[in-house]
């Protein structure tokens, strides 16, 4: 069954929070996403360029494959058995603790611990809206853009990016993962060659990043 109010909310969230500005809803409006981000930032140096304790970037092919399988399982269980497999471990129940089950507590605790070392594990590995939002953000009006005329190919933005997305945006040599518009790349660029603005992303000049 389609619940009209939630369907309308979903459309508004996709249109306003993803299509207008690159996944801004997930970036700045999602309570659990912000909590994960906060925990990740606690384990960063003052320049927000690397972890105090080692932080890891899961390859997008791996994280997105897990997220797609999770989404398929969610839809399959809903259609075949009318069951919501996310409900027992729904991380948003952390804001309503009395609704948490023992399984939910263990799962959410693991997510929060992982958030110190991996950027937004729930968003990258399990979130169904995250998957749909990743597809929708391909049409975002505003996004991270690189001025290749000013870029010195130093790689500071790619190294400081909490995920693998900036490397893909910078070099345009693979599928671009989720960009949460966190602004880290903008802050660390020594020549201010990165902006969050409208327009189509350009491709780097041939040989720009060859060693």
N, CA and C atoms as a LAMMPS dump frame, in Angstrom:
ITEM: TIMESTEP
0
ITEM: NUMBER OF ATOMS
633
ITEM: BOX BOUNDS ff ff ff
-5.0000000000000000e+02 5.0000000000000000e+02
-5.0000000000000000e+02 5.0000000000000000e+02
-5.0000000000000000e+02 5.0000000000000000e+02
ITEM: ATOMS id mol type element x y z
1 1 1 N 0.84 -1.189 0
2 1 2 C 0 0 0
3 1 3 C 0.881 1.248 0
4 2 1 N 0.435 2.268 -0.703
5 2 2 C 1.149 3.545 -0.707
6 2 3 C 0.441 4.49 0.25
7 3 1 N 1.164 5.003 1.22
8 3 2 C 0.616 5.932 2.214
9 3 3 C 0.839 7.343 1.672
10 4 1 N -0.226 8.001 1.169
11 4 2 C -0.08 9.281 0.454
12 4 3 C 0.772 10.347 1.167
13 5 1 N 0.571 10.612 2.47
14 5 2 C 1.395 11.659 3.097
15 5 3 C 2.899 11.361 3.026
16 6 1 N 3.272 10.104 3.222
17 6 2 C 4.685 9.75 3.153
18 6 3 C 5.197 9.823 1.717
19 7 1 N 4.351 9.469 0.765
20 7 2 C 4.758 9.546 -0.637
21 7 3 C 5.005 10.998 -1.029
22 8 1 N 4.117 11.897 -0.596
23 8 2 C 4.288 13.328 -0.875
24 8 3 C 5.562 13.84 -0.212
25 9 1 N 5.798 13.413 1.036
26 9 2 C 7.012 13.832 1.745
27 9 3 C 8.257 13.33 1.018
28 10 1 N 8.195 12.094 0.51
29 10 2 C 9.326 11.524 -0.222
30 10 3 C 9.637 12.348 -1.473
31 11 1 N 8.593 12.71 -2.222
32 11 2 C 8.786 13.503 -3.441
33 11 3 C 9.404 14.859 -3.103
34 12 1 N 8.9 15.485 -2.04
35 12 2 C 9.426 16.802 -1.626
36 12 3 C 10.881 16.682 -1.191
37 13 1 N 11.207 15.611 -0.471
38 13 2 C 12.573 15.401 0.01
39 13 3 C 13.533 15.18 -1.154
40 14 1 N 13.088 14.423 -2.156
41 14 2 C 13.938 14.188 -3.325
42 14 3 C 14.115 15.475 -4.121
43 15 1 N 12.999 16.186 -4.352
44 15 2 C 13.046 17.402 -5.17
45 15 3 C 13.788 18.533 -4.469
46 16 1 N 13.468 18.747 -3.193
47 16 2 C 14.05 19.881 -2.474
48 16 3 C 15.397 19.602 -1.839
49 17 1 N 15.584 18.363 -1.396
50 17 2 C 16.801 18.067 -0.658
51 17 3 C 17.887 17.409 -1.467
52 18 1 N 17.573 17.033 -2.698
53 18 2 C 18.565 16.333 -3.52
54 18 3 C 18.734 16.971 -4.887
55 19 1 N 17.628 17.267 -5.558
56 19 2 C 17.701 17.793 -6.918
57 19 3 C 18.16 19.255 -6.949
58 20 1 N 17.772 20.043 -5.963
59 20 2 C 18.159 21.456 -5.951
60 20 3 C 19.609 21.615 -5.522
61 21 1 N 19.962 20.975 -4.429
62 21 2 C 21.331 21.083 -3.916
63 21 3 C 21.81 19.703 -3.517
64 22 1 N 22.952 19.352 -3.998
65 22 2 C 23.548 18.023 -3.885
66 22 3 C 23.355 17.342 -2.518
67 23 1 N 22.323 16.547 -2.408
68 23 2 C 22.052 15.729 -1.224
69 23 3 C 22.068 16.54 0.074
70 24 1 N 21.579 17.774 0.013
71 24 2 C 21.615 18.644 1.186
72 24 3 C 20.756 18.12 2.324
73 25 1 N 19.663 17.444 1.989
74 25 2 C 18.798 16.909 3.043
75 25 3 C 19.549 15.883 3.873
76 26 1 N 20.224 14.944 3.198
77 26 2 C 21.011 13.937 3.913
78 26 3 C 22.177 14.593 4.652
79 27 1 N 22.767 15.606 4.02
80 27 2 C 23.955 16.239 4.578
81 27 3 C 23.663 16.999 5.864
82 28 1 N 22.642 17.832 5.787
83 28 2 C 22.425 18.788 6.871
84 28 3 C 21.066 18.657 7.559
85 29 1 N 20.155 17.863 6.995
86 29 2 C 18.827 17.772 7.581
87 29 3 C 18.499 16.457 8.249
88 30 1 N 19.318 15.421 7.997
89 30 2 C 19.065 14.098 8.572
90 30 3 C 19.692 14 9.953
91 31 1 N 18.87 13.708 10.965
92 31 2 C 19.37 13.679 12.336
93 31 3 C 20.433 12.597 12.541
94 32 1 N 20.164 11.409 12.038
95 32 2 C 21.124 10.323 12.257
96 32 3 C 22.361 10.517 11.399
97 33 1 N 22.182 11.061 10.2
98 33 2 C 23.328 11.354 9.359
99 33 3 C 24.246 12.369 10.006
100 34 1 N 23.659 13.406 10.606
101 34 2 C 24.443 14.435 11.283
102 34 3 C 25.164 13.859 12.495
103 35 1 N 24.51 12.956 13.211
104 35 2 C 25.139 12.321 14.365
105 35 3 C 26.357 11.509 13.938
106 36 1 N 26.222 10.746 12.867
107 36 2 C 27.369 9.98 12.356
108 36 3 C 28.501 10.92 11.949
109 37 1 N 28.146 12.003 11.275
110 37 2 C 29.141 12.973 10.821
111 37 3 C 29.881 13.574 12.012
112 38 1 N 29.134 13.906 13.061
113 38 2 C 29.737 14.487 14.26
114 38 3 C 30.744 13.535 14.895
115 39 1 N 30.381 12.26 15.005
116 39 2 C 31.291 11.271 15.585
117 39 3 C 32.547 11.118 14.734
118 40 1 N 32.369 11.153 13.412
119 40 2 C 33.515 11.058 12.505
120 40 3 C 34.449 12.246 12.689
121 41 1 N 33.881 13.441 12.863
122 41 2 C 34.697 14.655 13
123 41 3 C 35.436 14.709 14.335
124 42 1 N 34.904 14.048 15.344
125 42 2 C 35.626 13.993 16.625
126 42 3 C 36.993 13.338 16.448
127 43 1 N 37.067 12.411 15.507
128 43 2 C 38.314 11.69 15.26
129 43 3 C 39.052 12.303 14.063
130 44 1 N 39.174 13.631 14.042
131 44 2 C 39.88 14.33 12.963
132 44 3 C 40.859 15.342 13.565
133 45 1 N 41.897 15.665 12.809
134 45 2 C 42.819 16.706 13.274
135 45 3 C 42.172 18.079 13.094
136 46 1 N 42.846 19.128 13.543
137 46 2 C 42.263 20.471 13.51
138 46 3 C 42.009 20.967 12.096
139 47 1 N 42.809 20.481 11.156
140 47 2 C 42.632 20.898 9.755
141 47 3 C 41.543 20.1 9.055
142 48 1 N 40.945 19.13 9.754
143 48 2 C 39.91 18.265 9.177
144 48 3 C 40.413 17.579 7.909
145 49 1 N 41.673 17.169 7.933
146 49 2 C 42.268 16.561 6.745
147 49 3 C 42.562 15.074 6.906
148 50 1 N 42.619 14.571 8.146
149 50 2 C 42.849 13.147 8.371
150 50 3 C 42.436 12.768 9.779
151 51 1 N 42.309 11.478 10.027
152 51 2 C 41.877 11.002 11.33
153 51 3 C 43.005 11.013 12.355
154 52 1 N 42.638 11.264 13.61
155 52 2 C 43.601 11.141 14.702
156 52 3 C 43.939 9.656 14.867
157 53 1 N 42.877 8.827 14.878
158 53 2 C 43.021 7.385 14.735
159 53 3 C 42.693 7.07 13.28
160 54 1 N 43.298 6.048 12.712
161 54 2 C 43.151 5.771 11.288
162 54 3 C 41.686 5.643 10.889
163 55 1 N 41.318 6.352 9.833
164 55 2 C 39.974 6.263 9.28
165 55 3 C 40.036 5.586 7.909
166 56 1 N 38.944 4.931 7.547
167 56 2 C 38.944 4.075 6.358
168 56 3 C 37.899 4.539 5.356
169 57 1 N 38.221 4.368 4.079
170 57 2 C 37.297 4.699 2.996
171 57 3 C 36.917 3.406 2.279
172 58 1 N 35.674 3 2.44
173 58 2 C 35.206 1.779 1.791
174 58 3 C 35.049 2.038 0.301
175 59 1 N 35.605 1.181 -0.559
176 59 2 C 35.422 1.363 -2.002
177 59 3 C 33.937 1.455 -2.347
178 60 1 N 33.596 2.38 -3.222
179 60 2 C 32.187 2.608 -3.553
180 60 3 C 31.535 1.371 -4.16
181 61 1 N 32.282 0.599 -4.924
182 61 2 C 31.732 -0.621 -5.521
183 61 3 C 31.253 -1.578 -4.433
184 62 1 N 31.947 -1.601 -3.313
185 62 2 C 31.58 -2.478 -2.198
186 62 3 C 30.393 -1.907 -1.432
187 63 1 N 30.505 -0.64 -1.02
188 63 2 C 29.448 -0.032 -0.209
189 63 3 C 28.13 0.044 -0.963
190 64 1 N 28.174 0.405 -2.238
191 64 2 C 26.931 0.535 -2.989
192 64 3 C 26.319 -0.824 -3.311
193 65 1 N 27.164 -1.84 -3.497
194 65 2 C 26.64 -3.192 -3.723
195 65 3 C 25.861 -3.663 -2.492
196 66 1 N 26.405 -3.407 -1.311
197 66 2 C 25.713 -3.775 -0.071
198 66 3 C 24.403 -3.013 0.053
199 67 1 N 24.435 -1.727 -0.291
200 67 2 C 23.232 -0.896 -0.182
201 67 3 C 22.161 -1.334 -1.173
202 68 1 N 22.56 -1.718 -2.364
203 68 2 C 21.602 -2.2 -3.363
204 68 3 C 20.976 -3.522 -2.915
205 69 1 N 21.784 -4.418 -2.373
206 69 2 C 21.267 -5.699 -1.882
207 69 3 C 20.304 -5.475 -0.713
208 70 1 N 20.651 -4.526 0.166
209 70 2 C 19.77 -4.2 1.291
210 70 3 C 18.441 -3.661 0.788
211 71 1 N 18.508 -2.786 -0.202
212 71 2 C 17.293 -2.197 -0.776
213 71 3 C 16.428 -3.276 -1.436
214 72 1 N 17.082 -4.177 -2.172
215 72 2 C 16.351 -5.261 -2.83
216 72 3 C 15.669 -6.162 -1.8
217 73 1 N 16.382 -6.457 -0.714
218 73 2 C 15.809 -7.282 0.35
219 73 3 C 14.635 -6.567 1.021
220 74 1 N 14.776 -5.258 1.218
221 74 2 C 13.709 -4.461 1.832
222 74 3 C 12.449 -4.495 0.98
223 75 1 N 12.605 -4.252 -0.325
224 75 2 C 11.462 -4.247 -1.237
225 75 3 C 10.865 -5.652 -1.359
226 76 1 N 11.734 -6.656 -1.477
227 76 2 C 11.261 -8.027 -1.604
228 76 3 C 10.446 -8.476 -0.401
229 77 1 N 10.942 -8.177 0.805
230 77 2 C 10.23 -8.563 2.027
231 77 3 C 8.901 -7.824 2.148
232 78 1 N 8.875 -6.559 1.715
233 78 2 C 7.644 -5.766 1.797
234 78 3 C 6.587 -6.303 0.835
235 79 1 N 7.012 -6.635 -0.389
236 79 2 C 6.061 -7.097 -1.415
237 79 3 C 5.595 -8.531 -1.146
238 80 1 N 6.541 -9.409 -0.78
239 80 2 C 6.201 -10.828 -0.631
240 80 3 C 5.544 -11.154 0.698
241 81 1 N 6.008 -10.514 1.772
242 81 2 C 5.515 -10.889 3.102
243 81 3 C 4.933 -9.728 3.904
244 82 1 N 4.921 -8.524 3.318
245 82 2 C 4.385 -7.377 4.044
246 82 3 C 5.189 -7.057 5.285
247 83 1 N 6.499 -7.311 5.226
248 83 2 C 7.37 -7.124 6.389
249 83 3 C 8.388 -6.029 6.138
250 84 1 N 8.606 -5.193 7.137
251 84 2 C 9.627 -4.147 7.063
252 84 3 C 10.874 -4.659 7.789
253 85 1 N 11.878 -5.083 7.03
254 85 2 C 13.065 -5.668 7.664
255 85 3 C 13.963 -4.611 8.301
256 86 1 N 13.74 -3.337 7.967
257 86 2 C 14.534 -2.26 8.559
258 86 3 C 14.041 -1.919 9.969
259 87 1 N 12.746 -2.094 10.193
260 87 2 C 12.135 -1.639 11.448
261 87 3 C 12.854 -2.116 12.714
262 88 1 N 13.237 -3.389 12.836
263 88 2 C 13.88 -3.826 14.083
264 88 3 C 15.219 -3.134 14.372
265 89 1 N 15.895 -2.664 13.301
266 89 2 C 17.206 -2.037 13.5
267 89 3 C 17.192 -0.573 13.054
268 90 1 N 16.022 0.012 12.898
269 90 2 C 15.895 1.391 12.43
270 90 3 C 16.717 2.333 13.322
271 91 1 N 17.787 2.94 12.787
272 91 2 C 18.655 3.767 13.628
273 91 3 C 17.987 5.039 14.131
274 92 1 N 16.9 5.474 13.479
275 92 2 C 16.226 6.682 13.919
276 92 3 C 15.483 6.472 15.242
277 93 1 N 15.344 5.22 15.646
278 93 2 C 14.722 4.941 16.939
279 93 3 C 15.619 5.344 18.101
280 94 1 N 16.874 5.692 17.806
281 94 2 C 17.762 6.169 18.864
282 94 3 C 17.207 7.446 19.496
283 95 1 N 16.374 8.156 18.728
284 95 2 C 15.765 9.38 19.238
285 95 3 C 14.45 9.101 19.973
286 96 1 N 14.031 7.818 19.959
287 96 2 C 12.887 7.353 20.755
288 96 3 C 13.32 6.054 21.434
289 97 1 N 14.207 6.149 22.429
290 97 2 C 14.858 4.968 23.017
291 97 3 C 13.914 3.865 23.488
292 98 1 N 12.699 4.213 23.926
293 98 2 C 11.772 3.195 24.429
294 98 3 C 11.295 2.261 23.32
295 99 1 N 11.5 2.635 22.068
296 99 2 C 11.08 1.805 20.941
297 99 3 C 12.168 0.83 20.508
298 100 1 N 13.341 0.929 21.113
299 100 2 C 14.473 0.097 20.704
300 100 3 C 14.353 -1.333 21.234
301 101 1 N 14.671 -2.292 20.359
302 101 2 C 14.765 -3.688 20.79
303 101 3 C 16.229 -3.989 21.091
304 102 1 N 16.504 -5.166 21.63
305 102 2 C 17.88 -5.549 21.931
306 102 3 C 18.719 -5.606 20.657
307 103 1 N 18.121 -6.152 19.588
308 103 2 C 18.825 -6.221 18.3
309 103 3 C 19.113 -4.824 17.781
310 104 1 N 18.144 -3.942 17.925
311 104 2 C 18.314 -2.561 17.479
312 104 3 C 19.415 -1.851 18.239
313 105 1 N 19.471 -2.074 19.548
314 105 2 C 20.505 -1.433 20.375
315 105 3 C 21.897 -1.866 19.931
316 106 1 N 22.056 -3.167 19.701
317 106 2 C 23.366 -3.694 19.279
318 106 3 C 23.745 -3.139 17.905
319 107 1 N 22.781 -3.133 16.972
320 107 2 C 23.053 -2.666 15.612
321 107 3 C 23.418 -1.187 15.607
322 108 1 N 22.652 -0.371 16.318
323 108 2 C 22.904 1.067 16.333
324 108 3 C 24.221 1.379 17.042
325 109 1 N 24.508 0.655 18.118
326 109 2 C 25.777 0.858 18.827
327 109 3 C 26.957 0.555 17.898
328 110 1 N 26.811 -0.511 17.096
329 110 2 C 27.872 -0.863 16.14
330 110 3 C 28.025 0.231 15.085
331 111 1 N 26.904 0.783 14.614
332 111 2 C 26.952 1.863 13.626
333 111 3 C 27.65 3.096 14.187
334 112 1 N 27.316 3.456 15.413
335 112 2 C 27.898 4.655 16.016
336 112 3 C 29.397 4.481 16.255
337 113 1 N 29.786 3.294 16.669
338 113 2 C 31.217 3.026 16.854
339 113 3 C 31.939 3.075 15.503
340 114 1 N 31.32 2.477 14.492
341 114 2 C 31.919 2.482 13.154
342 114 3 C 32.024 3.89 12.592
343 115 1 N 31.123 4.782 13.016
344 115 2 C 31.113 6.154 12.499
345 115 3 C 32.37 6.929 12.853
346 116 1 N 33.063 6.502 13.876
347 116 2 C 34.314 7.161 14.263
348 116 3 C 35.398 6.891 13.224
349 117 1 N 35.312 5.751 12.569
350 117 2 C 36.377 5.31 11.66
351 117 3 C 35.967 5.302 10.183
352 118 1 N 34.655 5.22 9.918
353 118 2 C 34.142 5.181 8.543
354 118 3 C 33.079 6.264 8.406
355 119 1 N 33.135 7.03 7.349
356 119 2 C 32.208 8.147 7.171
357 119 3 C 30.792 7.658 6.865
358 120 1 N 29.862 7.984 7.75
359 120 2 C 28.438 7.701 7.584
360 120 3 C 28.155 6.257 7.131
361 121 1 N 28.475 5.272 7.94
362 121 2 C 28.271 3.872 7.516
363 121 3 C 26.824 3.521 7.198
364 122 1 N 25.872 4.045 7.963
365 122 2 C 24.468 3.757 7.664
366 122 3 C 24.093 4.303 6.286
367 123 1 N 24.499 5.522 5.997
368 123 2 C 24.153 6.172 4.732
369 123 3 C 24.749 5.43 3.535
370 124 1 N 25.989 5.005 3.664
371 124 2 C 26.68 4.379 2.544
372 124 3 C 26.35 2.892 2.363
373 125 1 N 25.974 2.232 3.45
374 125 2 C 25.81 0.784 3.383
375 125 3 C 24.359 0.295 3.4
376 126 1 N 23.472 1.034 4.068
377 126 2 C 22.141 0.472 4.302
378 126 3 C 20.963 1.377 3.948
379 127 1 N 21.131 2.672 3.996
380 127 2 C 19.986 3.596 3.906
381 127 3 C 19.264 3.518 2.555
382 128 1 N 17.982 3.152 2.536
383 128 2 C 17.249 3.072 1.261
384 128 3 C 17.07 4.444 0.618
385 129 1 N 16.831 5.465 1.423
386 129 2 C 16.706 6.813 0.857
387 129 3 C 18.058 7.287 0.321
388 130 1 N 19.136 6.844 0.972
389 130 2 C 20.465 7.206 0.502
390 130 3 C 20.723 6.7 -0.903
391 131 1 N 20.254 5.486 -1.184
392 131 2 C 20.435 4.906 -2.518
393 131 3 C 19.636 5.686 -3.559
394 132 1 N 18.371 5.957 -3.272
395 132 2 C 17.532 6.715 -4.199
396 132 3 C 18.071 8.138 -4.353
397 133 1 N 18.531 8.711 -3.237
398 133 2 C 19.094 10.059 -3.276
399 133 3 C 20.362 10.133 -4.101
400 134 1 N 21.169 9.055 -4.052
401 134 2 C 22.395 9.017 -4.861
402 134 3 C 22.05 9.066 -6.349
403 135 1 N 20.992 8.368 -6.748
404 135 2 C 20.56 8.4 -8.14
405 135 3 C 20.019 9.786 -8.5
406 136 1 N 19.232 10.371 -7.591
407 136 2 C 18.613 11.664 -7.868
408 136 3 C 19.633 12.799 -7.9
409 137 1 N 20.702 12.666 -7.111
410 137 2 C 21.672 13.761 -7.053
411 137 3 C 22.43 13.947 -8.372
412 138 1 N 22.318 12.999 -9.279
413 138 2 C 22.951 13.154 -10.59
414 138 3 C 22.375 14.357 -11.34
415 139 1 N 21.165 14.741 -10.956
416 139 2 C 20.537 15.895 -11.593
417 139 3 C 20.534 17.134 -10.722
418 140 1 N 21.347 17.158 -9.68
419 140 2 C 21.383 18.308 -8.769
420 140 3 C 21.757 19.589 -9.493
421 141 1 N 21.087 20.67 -9.13
422 141 2 C 21.376 21.967 -9.732
423 141 3 C 22.675 22.567 -9.188
424 142 1 N 22.953 22.314 -7.921
425 142 2 C 24.187 22.816 -7.313
426 142 3 C 24.993 21.637 -6.781
427 143 1 N 26.303 21.701 -7.008
428 143 2 C 27.162 20.591 -6.617
429 143 3 C 28.608 21.063 -6.494
430 144 1 N 29.478 20.182 -6.001
431 144 2 C 30.904 20.487 -5.913
432 144 3 C 31.493 20.566 -7.321
433 145 1 N 32.174 21.678 -7.606
434 145 2 C 32.76 21.906 -8.918
435 145 3 C 34.256 22.213 -8.768
436 146 1 N 35.041 21.799 -9.754
437 146 2 C 36.484 22.033 -9.741
438 146 3 C 36.873 22.974 -10.871
439 147 1 N 37.625 24.024 -10.53
440 147 2 C 38.183 24.939 -11.531
441 147 3 C 39.551 24.383 -11.917
442 148 1 N 39.61 23.668 -13.03
443 148 2 C 40.845 22.987 -13.411
444 148 3 C 41.938 23.96 -13.842
445 149 1 N 41.568 25.18 -14.201
446 149 2 C 42.582 26.173 -14.554
447 149 3 C 43.375 26.589 -13.313
448 150 1 N 42.691 26.615 -12.17
449 150 2 C 43.36 27.007 -10.924
450 150 3 C 43.945 25.801 -10.183
451 151 1 N 43.366 24.621 -10.397
452 151 2 C 43.788 23.404 -9.682
453 151 3 C 45.246 23.066 -10.007
454 152 1 N 46.015 22.761 -8.97
455 152 2 C 47.424 22.401 -9.155
456 152 3 C 47.651 20.897 -9.081
457 153 1 N 46.574 20.125 -9.016
458 153 2 C 46.64 18.657 -8.964
459 153 3 C 47.446 18.162 -7.762
460 154 1 N 47.343 18.881 -6.645
461 154 2 C 48.095 18.486 -5.447
462 154 3 C 47.464 17.297 -4.733
463 155 1 N 46.17 17.089 -4.953
464 155 2 C 45.487 15.952 -4.345
465 155 3 C 45.053 16.157 -2.911
466 156 1 N 45.182 17.385 -2.371
467 156 2 C 44.812 17.643 -0.976
468 156 3 C 43.334 17.375 -0.728
469 157 1 N 42.496 17.74 -1.689
470 157 2 C 41.054 17.553 -1.519
471 157 3 C 40.688 16.082 -1.491
472 158 1 N 41.3 15.302 -2.355
473 158 2 C 41.02 13.87 -2.419
474 158 3 C 41.453 13.173 -1.133
475 159 1 N 42.606 13.564 -0.6
476 159 2 C 43.108 12.947 0.628
477 159 3 C 42.239 13.304 1.823
478 160 1 N 41.782 14.552 1.879
479 160 2 C 41.012 15.011 3.036
480 160 3 C 39.551 14.587 2.98
481 161 1 N 39.029 14.319 1.78
482 161 2 C 37.623 13.915 1.636
483 161 3 C 37.341 12.705 2.524
484 162 1 N 36.274 12.739 3.307
485 162 2 C 35.99 11.619 4.213
486 162 3 C 35.584 10.33 3.505
487 163 1 N 35.223 10.434 2.221
488 163 2 C 34.875 9.234 1.448
489 163 3 C 35.694 9.218 0.164
490 164 1 N 35.288 8.408 -0.778
491 164 2 C 36.029 8.309 -2.048
492 164 3 C 35.474 9.24 -3.119
493 165 1 N 34.507 10.074 -2.767
494 165 2 C 33.803 10.849 -3.79
495 165 3 C 34.672 11.923 -4.442
496 166 1 N 35.528 12.608 -3.659
497 166 2 C 36.264 13.728 -4.244
498 166 3 C 37.253 13.261 -5.304
499 167 1 N 37.833 12.088 -5.118
500 167 2 C 38.732 11.556 -6.137
501 167 3 C 38.007 11.351 -7.453
502 168 1 N 36.753 10.884 -7.375
503 168 2 C 35.957 10.653 -8.583
504 168 3 C 35.526 11.964 -9.225
505 169 1 N 35.164 12.955 -8.401
506 169 2 C 34.777 14.264 -8.929
507 169 3 C 35.976 14.941 -9.58
508 170 1 N 37.109 14.845 -8.937
509 170 2 C 38.325 15.514 -9.395
510 170 3 C 38.824 14.954 -10.717
511 171 1 N 38.888 13.62 -10.809
512 171 2 C 39.505 12.983 -11.971
513 171 3 C 38.512 12.499 -13.02
514 172 1 N 37.234 12.355 -12.615
515 172 2 C 36.174 11.918 -13.521
516 172 3 C 36.565 10.628 -14.244
517 173 1 N 37.173 9.704 -13.515
518 173 2 C 37.615 8.446 -14.114
519 173 3 C 36.798 7.244 -13.657
520 174 1 N 35.722 7.494 -12.914
521 174 2 C 34.88 6.405 -12.433
522 174 3 C 33.521 6.97 -12.015
523 175 1 N 32.617 6.077 -11.622
524 175 2 C 31.296 6.494 -11.16
525 175 3 C 31.448 7.364 -9.916
526 176 1 N 30.721 8.471 -9.869
527 176 2 C 30.825 9.386 -8.73
528 176 3 C 29.942 8.884 -7.587
529 177 1 N 30.53 8.588 -6.427
530 177 2 C 29.75 8.13 -5.272
531 177 3 C 28.911 9.257 -4.67
532 178 1 N 28.253 8.966 -3.553
533 178 2 C 27.468 9.976 -2.853
534 178 3 C 28.356 11.133 -2.411
535 179 1 N 27.921 12.349 -2.71
536 179 2 C 28.594 13.529 -2.18
537 179 3 C 27.654 14.188 -1.177
538 180 1 N 28.101 14.31 0.071
539 180 2 C 27.261 14.881 1.118
540 180 3 C 27.511 16.373 1.311
541 181 1 N 28.225 16.977 0.364
542 181 2 C 28.454 18.421 0.397
543 181 3 C 28.927 18.888 1.767
544 182 1 N 29.861 18.135 2.34
545 182 2 C 30.333 18.471 3.689
546 182 3 C 31.261 19.688 3.684
547 183 1 N 31.854 20.001 2.53
548 183 2 C 32.692 21.186 2.412
549 183 3 C 34.149 20.992 2.756
550 184 1 N 34.544 19.769 3.13
551 184 2 C 35.936 19.525 3.495
552 184 3 C 36.88 19.852 2.343
553 185 1 N 36.51 19.442 1.145
554 185 2 C 37.358 19.693 -0.028
555 185 3 C 37.538 21.184 -0.28
556 186 1 N 36.475 21.955 -0.078
557 186 2 C 36.533 23.405 -0.275
558 186 3 C 37.497 24.033 0.732
559 187 1 N 37.434 23.558 1.981
560 187 2 C 38.246 24.142 3.047
561 187 3 C 39.733 23.841 2.885
562 188 1 N 40.077 22.646 2.419
563 188 2 C 41.497 22.256 2.391
564 188 3 C 42.208 22.64 1.096
565 189 1 N 41.471 23.01 0.057
566 189 2 C 42.12 23.353 -1.219
567 189 3 C 43.009 24.58 -1.036
568 190 1 N 44.308 24.466 -1.281
569 190 2 C 45.229 25.59 -1.037
570 190 3 C 45.09 26.728 -2.04
571 191 1 N 44.472 26.461 -3.19
572 191 2 C 44.354 27.511 -4.207
573 191 3 C 42.897 27.906 -4.472
574 192 1 N 42 27.429 -3.626
575 192 2 C 40.573 27.767 -3.727
576 192 3 C 39.999 27.444 -5.112
577 193 1 N 40.345 26.252 -5.602
578 193 2 C 39.883 25.832 -6.93
579 193 3 C 38.583 25.044 -6.874
580 194 1 N 38.024 24.864 -5.667
581 194 2 C 36.813 24.058 -5.506
582 194 3 C 35.698 24.926 -4.938
583 195 1 N 34.522 24.838 -5.558
584 195 2 C 33.365 25.605 -5.118
585 195 3 C 32.125 24.731 -5.128
586 196 1 N 31.142 25.164 -4.346
587 196 2 C 29.818 24.538 -4.393
588 196 3 C 28.934 25.491 -5.17
589 197 1 N 28.602 25.142 -6.405
590 197 2 C 27.86 26.071 -7.253
591 197 3 C 27.068 25.319 -8.313
592 198 1 N 26.287 26.066 -9.087
593 198 2 C 25.49 25.474 -10.145
594 198 3 C 26.292 25.247 -11.407
595 199 1 N 25.674 24.549 -12.349
596 199 2 C 26.329 24.292 -13.62
597 199 3 C 26.759 22.847 -13.763
598 200 1 N 27.159 22.501 -14.972
599 200 2 C 27.585 21.14 -15.258
600 200 3 C 29.056 20.956 -14.896
601 201 1 N 29.36 19.823 -14.295
602 201 2 C 30.758 19.531 -13.972
603 201 3 C 31.58 19.349 -15.241
604 202 1 N 32.768 19.946 -15.242
605 202 2 C 33.663 19.795 -16.379
606 202 3 C 34.602 18.621 -16.157
607 203 1 N 35.143 18.137 -17.233
608 203 2 C 36.14 17.075 -17.152
609 203 3 C 37.532 17.702 -17.129
610 204 1 N 38.47 17.064 -16.445
611 204 2 C 39.82 17.639 -16.375
612 204 3 C 40.523 17.583 -17.72
613 205 1 N 41.424 18.519 -17.976
614 205 2 C 42.214 18.46 -19.212
615 205 3 C 42.99 17.15 -19.275
616 206 1 N 43.205 16.648 -20.442
617 206 2 C 43.922 15.383 -20.616
618 206 3 C 45.319 15.489 -20.004
619 207 1 N 45.675 14.499 -19.199
620 207 2 C 46.987 14.458 -18.575
621 207 3 C 47.117 15.297 -17.319
622 208 1 N 46.02 15.901 -16.853
623 208 2 C 46.068 16.789 -15.687
624 208 3 C 46.609 16.091 -14.446
625 209 1 N 46.237 14.834 -14.265
626 209 2 C 46.618 14.136 -13.038
627 209 3 C 47.599 12.993 -13.278
628 210 1 N 48.241 13.011 -14.406
629 210 2 C 49.259 12.011 -14.659
630 210 3 C 50.534 12.364 -13.905
631 211 1 N 51.156 11.354 -13.327
632 211 2 C 52.362 11.591 -12.545
633 211 3 C 53.566 11.783 -13.484
